[in-house]
Amino acid sequence: MDWASESATLTDESKPTPSAVEPELTILILCRNEVEAIAHCVGEAREFLERNAISGEVAVVDNGSVDRSAERAAGAGARVIAAPQPGYGNAVRAGIATARGQFIILGDGDGEHDLNALEAFWEQLQAGYDLVMGNRYAEPAEAGARPFLNRYVGAPLLSGIGRLFSNAPVTDFHCGLRGFRAASLRSLELQSSGSELTSEMVVKAMRRNLSITEVPATQRRALDPERVPHLRIWSDGWQHLRLLLLLTPRWLFLYPASVLLAVGAFFMATSALYPEARFGAYTMLYGAVFIICGTQLIGFTLLANVFYETVGLSAGGLTEKVQQYRILESGLAVGFTLALAGVAGSVWSLFLWAPDVDVAERLRVAIPSITLLVMAVQVMFAGFLLALIAGQPKSGGGGGGGVNLRGSVARRSGWAGGLAPAY
């Protein structure tokens, strides 16, 4: 499905028209009920283009305004793109889809950034960077430009998490002022509908090895003092965090799994080596739960990464390894071995089941045995699911004769250009 057709309804004036020479730069301004500021922003953008003799256009994405914003933008000389479906991400995607320039500089229509001072962005784009991010922390902001929680807590925290998860060289993930090469951004096929698209853009650009840099972006107060901010601090913050986790199965599954397995192994070993401890059997029980949960999360890590590769969003090579090492057969072998050990331990615990044998002693045999049986089931069925998602080669190719889902999964899931993971 073509997301651009869903998110943008284009007027005749906003539809791209063929031209012999496409403009170098589109200054794309997002607008939703900015009647007091939009004409000023368009004027600044046009002045920048004229002063620097840049072949370009100013386009305003009207994201469902109920005032006269679109009319004022057109009157100020902008091409208006109608994107009635509300949401920051919907507006950005509509603008990117219809921009005519080879490069795009994106800004907001509230006047918080000076669109007549974009030289730093233009220089870096001309230098060859695919994505040029604005950094609001590199310059002092005008007093009252941003809410306290947003400036000193929310945005720095989420940006820090984004850097940690993606290794992106970006200080400010959520700055609304950014520039990019149009073809490079279109190749990412961004999907987010809300403000979390700012994070999606950076993380996916890193995953696709696009070149990224940042420049200072001074922030001033909105031109309309009565303007109601569109930002919803808590819900938007959760959407950013949710997206970052979905993009990075390593942080969502693998690292918690490692902690659970390490703690579980420690508890199990402590209980086995020091049986006289007061809470020995109960400590072993908690250790068993941690190990079972950790094993499950390891399976989730493999499944998530193979799924991303299968639908063409990553080239980490895990799918090929799944096929090369016949992961289904290997998983069945490992699971069968674990099951045998679990059954043997269970039989042993039955022989210990006598009135004169301490309950804790019987539990020290039964708990590891049950843990091994559960892990056996997890490993064997995870192998089946991995083989199903990865698509084993046909029998003629020396593989296991599985099902190839690469094309069908991508088409049916709508992920053919979605959120690629960070390993």
Summary of the structure (lengths in Angstrom):
residues: 423
radius of gyration: 27.8
end to end distance: 27.8
largest distance: 94.8
contacts: 1442
relative contact order: 0.10
helix: 54%
strand: 9%
